[in-house]
């Protein structure tokens, strides 16, 4: 998949939180990645969500079928707390090795701010690149934590309100906003899940660390949507499907299996 296909890479770090016997819900998903209807890769997601913490990991394998679509592998992990109905990241890591891009990113975070981070290989700033400042690393989410949507209250979670969010994201190199708005609600049927999903329109707005001429097409893209499905026993929803218009066709991340429940405990998760 080309670098311009998605605004920023996936994310993550997997931590074990020492809170014995705290009930968590297990999330497991498998996806196929399509461009123009042609499969170009597969992805997997594993996570655990409780009322006050989360852990998540993503794996990706791409099989390049042309010069504009990369081949290679990637993985990401993230963990953090849930406070006030929002994710507060603690750790994030990304490793990406493809024919078009190599990245190794590590971040430690606290209170929504990046306390330490590394991004390798080092890359000289382009003349037209918008510089990242210290303020751009404050009040942010990592990309994987930005995939967790929370709905306050006690009622249903598959509601229009789930989409009404703007996530400030720092991925280790770029700072950007991801904004969502309600499109519709529809039923989603796939192995492991048969139920409602809320569909959100998505918008990407670069803030810093980007080259405006490069990111302009993605910023202007009005054809991006994400399907959110609820995690049983929580107020959280997670991405079940993603569709983004690209210059080489519609890019789709389609689920082949979704398991959005399955309680465990932190103690058993750490063994």
VENTAPE-V413294 format. One record per run of one state. SS is the DSSP state (h for helix, s for strand, l for the rest). FROM is the first residue (numbers start at 0). LEN is the number of residues. Records with the same first field share a line. If there is no record, write none. Layout:
SS = FROM-LEN + FROM-LEN
This chain:
l = 0-2 + 5-17 + 35-2 + 49-3 + 62-3 + 66-2 + 69-2 + 83-2 + 98-3 + 110-2 + 120-8 + 129-4 + 137-3 + 141-3 + 150-9 + 163-1 + 170-4 + 190-2 + 208-2 + 220-3 + 230-5 + 246-2 + 269-2
h = 2-3 + 133-4 + 144-3 + 159-4 + 211-9 + 265-4
s = 22-13 + 37-12 + 52-10 + 65-1 + 68-1 + 71-12 + 85-13 + 101-9 + 112-8 + 128-1 + 140-1 + 147-3 + 164-6 + 174-16 + 192-16 + 210-1 + 223-7 + 235-11 + 248-17
